């Protein structure tokens, strides 16, 4: 089996832990892995203060709501970039203790040589699963949309063709074609944008959110999302 086939099918028939950002790529990878293996839980890395996720700036309450809707436990670790790997390795060790054999990630374009995820999983005594690895970007996002996932744009880089008007938009087939016409990668793999997933085939119920005021930081603009606690409580009660 080639390296690509091994990474793409790493979760097949095995227990896995998924590195989860709450965005479209990690969610699609989780969906594919859940159809092939047995999910033990999710790993989410937070900024050092523990108030937002490291990758997409999501509050812990929203992350927990996603995990609850999917039906999986979530393990979080707060870290700076300096101690990120150490904390991540600690979470992998806990996941292995809980029975995980594989780490699943949503990466599309990591290199074979010097792959960080490959190195840390080997050091943790785990295998690596990347169901989206080397997928065509348009095909990946179109599959995500056609499966019925709902995701909202929450971060844009205005130096890469995105604007503040993109914040809050839902990914649709028409919208990704618009992005391509603007010269933007439909998956945002160049760092053009990030998303937060609110619903889909692995969610038992849609995540209700409230949108905050746009936050600007240099070329970046962010749309803060918070879990709508009152709606969430009502939706939880319906599910019981």
Secondary structure, DSSP 8 states (H G I E B T S, - for coil): --HHHHHHTTTTTSEEEEE--SSHHHHHHHHHHHTTSEEEEEEEEE-TTSSSBTTT---HHHHHHHHHHHT--EEEEE--SSSHHHHHHHHHHHHHHTT--EEE---SS--STT-HHHHHHHHHT-EEE-TTTT--HHHHHHHHHHTT-EEEEEEEEGGGT--GGGTT-B--HHHHHHHHHTT--TT-TTSSEEEEEEE-TT-SS---EEEEEEEEETTEEEEEEEE-HHHHHHHHHHH-
